[in-house]
Amino acid sequence: MAAATPGSRDRYIDLLRVASLGTVVFGHWLMAAVSSDGIGNLLALVPPLQVLTWGLQIMPVFFFVGGFSHALSYRSLSRKADGRPVYAAFLRARLQRLLRPTLAFVLLWTAGALAVQLAGGGHGRLTGAALRLVTQPLWFIGIYLAMVAFTPPLLKLHERHGWGAFAGLAAAAALVDVLRFALGVPYVEFLNFAFVWLAVHQLGFLRADGRITRPAVLAAAGLAGAVLLVAFGPYPLSMVGMPGEKVSNMAPPSLALLAHGMWLVGAVQLLAGPATAWLARPRVWRGVVAANGIAMTAFLWHLTAMLAVYAAQLALGIRLPEPATAAWWAQAPVRIVAAAALTGVLVAAFKRFEAPGGSSITEPGSGPRAAAGITVCLLGVLDLSMTGLGGLLDGHSATLIALPVTAPAAIGMALGGWLLVERSASPRSVRLRG
């Protein structure tokens, strides 16, 4: 695959995809503070370390990369379709690579969680926390599915208005925060799950068309905005959610997080030139291609590996030091290396589900079914990230958009939605680019 890479491919985008997921994985391993009392967050225990999230919270870069890839993929498929509708085919192709490893992960963990609970072992403090924690990172997959679903209309908006489309989404995010903090309008903050992340996604469209010509200005404006909003506004320092905080920059996303995303995008754009030259080396590019082929699998299973390392410590009678103590920091490198090694084993076992598949052109009329399917699917994935897998037998539920949903219902929604999208397309031998 590395040898067959066309000269026109933007290799830097592939590097950013791998680097952003890798940074998130490392951040999760570092932040997990497991003790005999349960699973906590290192950044909550040592608040000054929250400034690290300004570098470790790199998920905006992944969504930026998604915007770039989605623009290229949708345009490529549209050119090959000769005027036929391609919405269902676009959704199907994007979901194949994303949902196959995700649903395999969910079903395997559900089977394990069910077995533990049937045996009466799901109520321990550590076990219960693990069953809640393991699905939390799935929130980003739900948001990413929403971005895929909105790509065609927002790409048209971009082609008509360019930077104006991004500015409109950013202004909407700012208005939501004004209504939330200044006027106290209830529930309006949840609109920023769309406005903030879609604005970052829109920056990927601008990158695809070569319209981010002044990355230093974008980075400076974003960094200055984030600093001012945190210093003088109601926004916390941390760019990730903290336990018990009244205001979060992440859930729901805030204007400060959008400013953070802007500076990250500007910063990575400034590095594009030297990074592209580095990626021209065959050995480096082979490594990036190989990593891209397993990145999603590694992301899905990295918390499983971390939890297994802690479980092994307990089983072997190795004392778990109190988080943030000198002994805890001394053990941290060993735990991270062990988690990385075990993640490699899990990737070897489950990477088959991430194998890319072909895409297809659809016949007219299949778009509504695909739209309904991806909506149901993303809602199921988002809800599963909130409910966790504890209480499968107890009817434990979480509220999403004012409706309580249980974990079994969420899993059914994710599977049913995926099947709707899969059945919306008539297979033809056309493969997506990107």
N, C-alpha and C positions, 0 to 999 in steps of 0.2 A: 504493500500500500504506500509506503514511504517513497519507493522508487517511482511509482506511477503518479505521484502528485503533479498536477499540472502547474505550469509556471504562474498561472493567473490566481492560484489559491492564496488567500490571505492567511499565512501560517501563524501570524501573531494572534489571530483570533483563537486558533486552536490552543495556543499556549495559555492565553488568558482563561479559557474554559477550564483547563486542567489546574492552573495555578489558583483560581478562585475557589474551586471545590477543595483543593488540597489545603488551602489556608483555613477554610471553615472546619475541616476535619481536625487540623492541628489545634485550632481554637477550642473546639469541643473537648478534646483530650486534655488540654491544659486547664480549662475552666471547671471540669468535673471535680467536685470535692466530696469524695465518698468517705464516710466514717461509719462507725458502728451505729450511729444515730440515723443514718439515711444518706441521701444524695443531695448535696448542696451545690452552691455556685461560688467559686473562688472569688469572683469579682464582687459579690455581695459581702463576703467576709473581709475583703481588703479593698475598700472603695477606691483608694488612689489608683489601683490597677485598672480601673474602668477606662482610663485614657487609652489603654491598649486597644480598645474596641475601635478606635479611629483608624487603626490599621488592620485589625483582624476581622472587622465586620465588612467583608469584601463581597457579600452577596449582590450588591448593586452591579458589580462588574459582571457577574454571571448573567444577570438580566439584560445588561447592555450587550453582551455577546449574543444573547438570545435574539435581541432585536435585529442585530446584523445578520445572523444566520436565517432568521425567518423571512427577512426581506429578500435575500438572495434566493431562498428556496421557493417562495411563493411566485416570484417573478420568473424563475426558471421553469416551473411547472406550467405557469400561464402561457409562456411562449410555446411550449410543446403541445398545449391542449387545443390549439387551433380554434379558439373561441368557445370551447366547451366549458361549463362550470367546473371549477377545480377546488372549491372550498372543502368538500368532503374528503377529497384525495389528500389535500394539504394536511388536514387534521389527522387523518389516518396515518400518514407517513411520519408525522412528528410524534404521535402517540406511541407508535410501535417501539421506538428506541427508548422512550421514557417509561412507559407503563409496564412493559413486560418484566423488567427487573424489579420494578416497584411492587407489582402485584405478587410476584413470586416471594419477595421479602415479606409482604403482609400476610400471605397465606401460611407461610412456614412459621412465622412468629405467632400467628393466631392459633395454629395447631399446638405449638409448644405452650402457649399461655393457657389454652383450654385444658391441656393435660395437667399442668401444674395446679390449676384451680379445681379440677375434678379430684385431684389427690389431696386437696385441702391445704395446699401450700402457697396460695396466692395472697395471703393477708399479712405476711411479714413486712416489716418496715422497709427493708432493702428490696425484697422481691416486688412489693407493691410499687415502690418508686421506680424500679427498673421497667416494669410493665407500662408505667405512664410515660417514662422518659423516651423509650425506644422509638415511639412513633412521632414524637414532637417535630423532628426535622422534616417530616412530610409536608409541613405547611408550605414550604417553598415550592414543592411539586404542584400543589394545588394552585398557587399563584401563577406559576409558570404555565399551567394549562390554560388559565384565563388569558394570559398574554398570547398564547397560540390562537385561541378562539377569536381574539380581537384584532389579530394581525391584518387581515384583509381590509376592514374599514379604516383602521388607523394608518395603514400604509397609503391608502388613497388620500387621507387627510394630510399626511406628510408630503405626498407628491404635489398637493395643491398649495400647501402653506409653508412647508419646510420648518424653519425654526419657530414659526408662528404656532404650529401644532404643539410643539414642546412647551412653548410659553403658555399656551392655553391650559394645558394639563397642570403646569406648575402653578398658574394663577388659581386654578380650581382647588389645588391642594392647600394653597395659602388661605383661600376663602373658607375652606372647611375648618382650618385651625382657628381662624377668627371667630367663626360661629361656635366652635367648641369652647375656646378659652375665654373669649371676651363676652359672648352672649349666652353661654351655657346651654346651647341647643342640644337636647339629648340625642344620642345615637348617631349624630351627623359624622362623628369621627371615623366611623367604619367606611365611609366613602373613600377615605384615603388609602384603603387597601387597593383600590383601583387607581386613583389619580397619581399617587406617589410612584408606584411600581410601573405603571404604564408610561409615566414621564421618563423614567430611566430607560425603559424599553425603547422609547421613541428616540433616544440618543443613539441607539444602535442603528436605526434607520438612517440617521444623519451620517453616521460613520460609513454605512454602506454606500452612500452617495458622495463620499469625500467632502462633506460639508462642515466637518469639525476642523476648521482651518486655523483656529487660535486656541489650542488646548491649554496654553498657559493662562489665558484669560478665564476660561471655563474653570480651571482648577483654582485659581485665585478667588474668583467670585464665589465658588462653592465653599471653599475653606473659610473665607471671611464670613459668609452667611451663616455657616454652621457655628463658628465661634461666637458670633454676636447673638444668635438665637439661644445658645446654651448659656451664655454669660448674662443676658438681660431678659430672656424669655422664660416661659414655664417648662422648658425642656431639660431633661436630665443629661448628665455628662455621658452616660453609657449609650452606645449606639446599638446595644442588644438589650433585650428585656431582662429586668432584675426582679427577683422574687419579692412580692409585697409592695412594689412601687406603685404610687398613685397615678403617675404619668409615665408612659413608655414611649420611646422613639420608634419601637418596632411593632407593637400590637395595641392599637393600630399604628401604622406608619405616620410619621410626623413630617412637617416641613423641614425640620432640622435633619431628618434622615435623607430627604431629597437633596438638601444642600451637601450633605456628606457624600451622597452618590455622585453629585456633579463634580466635586473635587477629585474623587477617585477616578472617574472617567477621564477628566482632564489630565490627571497624573499618568495614567497608563498610556494615554495618547502621546504624551511627551516621550515615553520610552519606546515607542513603536519603531523608530528608525534603528537604533542599536540592537534591539531585540530581533528585528527581522533579519539583520545581517548575521546574527548569531544562529538563527534558525536555518540559515542556508547550509550550515554544516551537516552532512549526512547523518552523523552519529546523533547529534542533538535532535534532528527532526525525527529520526526513527524512535527516539525515546518519547517525544511528544505524541506521535501517532499511536504508539503502544499504550501510553497512559490514557489517551482519549477513548480508547476502546474498552477501558475498564473503570473509568472515572465514576460513573453513576453507581456501579455495583459497589465500589469502595465507599462511596458516600453513604449508601444505604446501610452497609454492614459495619461501619466504623464504630458506632456506639455499642453494637453487640460485642465487638472485639474488646472494647474498653471495659465493659461490664464483666466479660469473661476473665479478664486479667485480675480485676478486683475479687471476683469470686474465687479464683485460684489462690489468691493471697489468703483469703479467709479459710479455704479448705486446707491449706498447708500450715495454717496456724501462724502466718506472718502478721504481726500486729499492724493495724492501719493507724498511722499517726494522725493526730489532729490536723485538719487542713490548714495550710499556710504557715505551719511551724517549720523549723529548720529541718527536722526529720522528714516532713512531707516533701519539701523541696528537694531533698537529697534523693528521695525515691522517684521523683517525677520523671527524670530522664529514662530510668529503667522501665517504668510503666509505659511511657510513650513508645519506646522501642519495642516492647512486648506487644503493645496494641497494634503497632504497625505490622509486625510480623504475623500476628494472628489475622489481621485484615487481609494480608496477602494470601493466607490459606483460604479464607472465606471467598475472596475474589476468584481464586482458582476453582473453587467448587461451584460458584454461581455465575461466572462471567458469561456462560452460554446464553443466559436470558437477555444479555445486552447486545447480542449479535445483531447487526443492522439488517433490516429487511427491505424489500422493494416497496415502492409506492405505487399508486394507481391513479388513473384519471377516472373520474366518475361520470356517470350519465346524468343528464339534467334531472332535477327534482330531489336529489339525495342530500342537498345541503341542510334543510331543516332537521332531518333525522340526525345528521352529524352534529349540528348545533345543540340539539336537545341532549344528545349523548355526552358531549364534552361538558355541558353544564352540570348534568347529574354526576358525572365522574369527578369533576373538580370539587363539587360540594361534598361528595363522599370522602375524598382524600383530605380536605380541610377539616372535616368533622373528626376523622380518625386521628388526626394530629392533636386534636383537643381531648378526645375521650380516652386515648390510650387503650391498652388491652387488658387492664385490670377490670374486674367486675363484669366479665363477660357473662357470667351466670347470674349476676345480681341485677341486671337491667340498668347498670350505671350509664348515665347519659350526659351529654354536654349540649349547650345551646348555641346554635348557629343560625343567624338571621331569625331570631325569636322563636325557633322551633327546636325542641329537645330531640336529639338523635342519639341512639345507642351505637356502640362499636359494631355489632353485627349488621345493623341497618346501614352504617357508613360503608362497611366492606361490600355489602350488596349493591349500594349505589355506585361505588367505584367500578365493580365488575360489570354491572348492568350498563352503565354509561359507556364503558369501553366497548362492550359488545355492540351497542347501538352505532358507535362510530365505525367499528369494523364492518358492520353490515350495510353501511351507507354507501360503500364504494364498490364499483365493479372492477375487478382486477384487470389491468392492462400493463403492458411491459414498458412503463416509463419510470425512471428512477429520479428522485429529487437530488438536487445539488445542495451541499452544505451540511 
